[in-house]
Amino acid sequence: MTKKVFVEKEQLEEIVKQYPTPFHLYDEKGIRENARKLNAAFAWNKGFKEYFAVKATPTPAILQILKEEGCGVDCSTYTELMMSDALGFKGDEIMFSSNVTPKEDFQLARKLNATINLDDITHIDFLEETAGLPETVSCRFNPGGEFTINNEIMDKPEDAKYGFTRPQLTEGFKKLMAKGVKHFGLHSFLASNNVADEYYPILAGILFQTAVELKEETGADITFINLSGGIGIPYLPEQKAADVAKIGEGVRKAFEEILVPAGLGDVAIYTELGRYMLGPYGCLVATAIHEKHIYKDYIGLDASAVNLLRPAMYGAYHHITVMGKEDQPADHLYDVTGGLCENNDKFAINRMLPKIDIGDLVVIHDTGAHGFSMGYNYNGKLRSAEILLKEDGGTEMIRRAETPADYFATFDFTGLFKDVK
Ligand SMILES: *Cc1c(COP(=O)(O)O)cnc(C)c1O
C-alpha cells in the first residue's frame, strides 16, 4: 500500500526552481474540498461551526481559505488572537480555548468578544477580576478515568491537565449563573488523532448526557456543545481515513436520542479540528543532500526536525515518497535524517525506500497540521518557507523562509548583528 503526493513530479520540479527546498507545500483544492465535506456532514445542525485550531497551522493565507469556507478559529494564546483579529475574524467567529491563561490573554479575548472556553473552575474568578465575565461562557469537561472505544484504551483523561471535573461543572455553572452569565457551552477533548469513526459520536454522547444533567441540576441555558479536535488522519499507508459523513450521522443520532427529548434540540454543535482540516493537505518538500554508509545507511536531507518535529518528539510516522521513484522497488533500508546535532533528528528509521540519489526530491507526507507550527530554531537552523499550491495550479509564497537576520532579531538592542542580512 502506498500514499500519493498531491503534486506530480514535473510540477514539483517547476515549483522547486522558484522556491528552494526545504519548504512546506499546501494544497488549496484539498483543503477546500475537505472543509466542504465536514460542513456537509454536519449540515443537519443549524448552528454548526468548525473553529479551526490555529496552533495546527498558524498561517494567514490558510486561515483565510478556511474563513472563506465558513470556518471560525480556535485560539489559545495572545498572538493567535492577534492573528485572527488581523484576518477579520469577529466575535463569535473566535473560540478561545486556553489553559494556564495569562491575564493579558483573557483581556484580549474579551476585547475581541471571543467566546471563552474556561479550562478550570478557578478561572471563573480570575476572568471576572481581570477582564470581566461575558454573557456566554463555555466550560471544558474532563471526565477522568480512561477513554475507551470498543474496550480499547484511547487515552487517559485522568492524566490530562485539562478541564473541570464533573462536580466542578455543576458548581461552576451555578457560580457563573449567580454572577450573571446567561448562556453556556460545554467542551471536551478526550483523545487526539483518532481515526475511529466512533470517536466523535461517543464523545458527543458523553457531552450531550452531561448537558442534559447540567440543565436539570442548574437550569442553565446551554446553547452549544463543542466536540473540540481529535479526528485523526491516516499517517500510515495502511490506515483508513475517517469517514466524516458517517461521523456526522453518528453525532446526529446521539443528538436525536439524548438532546432532542430533553428539549435541547436547538443546541449548536461546534468543532475545533486542526489535524483533520489540514494534515493531509500539506507536505514537506526536501532534497537529499548527503548519503552516508557506516553501520547503517543514511540519507541526509536539507530539512530537519526544525521543520517537522513530530518524528523526533513522538516517534511519529510520516510517509516518505521519493519523487519519480514511486514505482521502483523499496529495496533499500535507510534512516532519513536532518542535520541537527541530535540523534533523534530522523524523519524515518529503518525505512524501506527505493534507492535515493543525491539531488532527489524527498517528500514527507501529512505535514499540513502540527508541522511547520511546531518548528523551532535549534542549532541556529532557520524556519522554512510555506508555499500554497493554488486551485488554478499556480503557486504563491504564503510565508517566506527565515533569514539569519530573523534569527538575530531578538538581539537588536545589542547592535551586534545590525549588518546581518
Ligand atoms: C490542539 C487542540 C485542538 C486541535 O486538535 P487536533 O488534534 O489538531 O484536531 C482543538 N482544541 C484544543 C483546545 C486543542 O488544544
The ligand as an SDF file (V2000), in Angstrom:
LIG
                    3D

 15 15  0  0  0  0  0  0  0  0999 V2000
   -4.8820   21.0980   19.7740 C   0  0  0  0  0  0  0  0  0  0  0  0
   -6.3020   21.4240   20.0420 C   0  0  0  0  0  0  0  0  0  0  0  0
   -7.2750   21.2340   19.0530 C   0  0  0  0  0  0  0  0  0  0  0  0
   -6.9750   20.6240   17.7170 C   0  0  0  0  0  0  0  0  0  0  0  0
   -6.5780   19.3050   17.8280 O   0  0  0  0  0  0  0  0  0  0  0  0
   -6.4010   18.3670   16.5510 P   0  0  0  0  0  0  0  0  0  0  0  0
   -5.8450   17.1060   17.1230 O   0  0  0  0  0  0  0  0  0  0  0  0
   -5.4500   19.0610   15.6520 O   0  0  0  0  0  0  0  0  0  0  0  0
   -7.7360   18.1890   15.9280 O   0  0  0  0  0  0  0  0  0  0  0  0
   -8.5660   21.6240   19.3570 C   0  0  0  0  0  0  0  0  0  0  0  0
   -8.8990   22.1740   20.5440 N   0  0  0  0  0  0  0  0  0  0  0  0
   -7.9950   22.3640   21.5070 C   0  0  0  0  0  0  0  0  0  0  0  0
   -8.4170   23.0040   22.7780 C   0  0  0  0  0  0  0  0  0  0  0  0
   -6.6730   21.9920   21.2970 C   0  0  0  0  0  0  0  0  0  0  0  0
   -5.7740   22.1730   22.2750 O   0  0  0  0  0  0  0  0  0  0  0  0
  1  2  1  0
  2  3  1  0
  2 14  2  0
  3  4  1  0
  3 10  2  0
  4  5  1  0
  5  6  1  0
  6  7  2  0
  6  8  1  0
  6  9  1  0
 10 11  1  0
 11 12  2  0
 12 13  1  0
 12 14  1  0
 14 15  1  0
M  END
$$$$
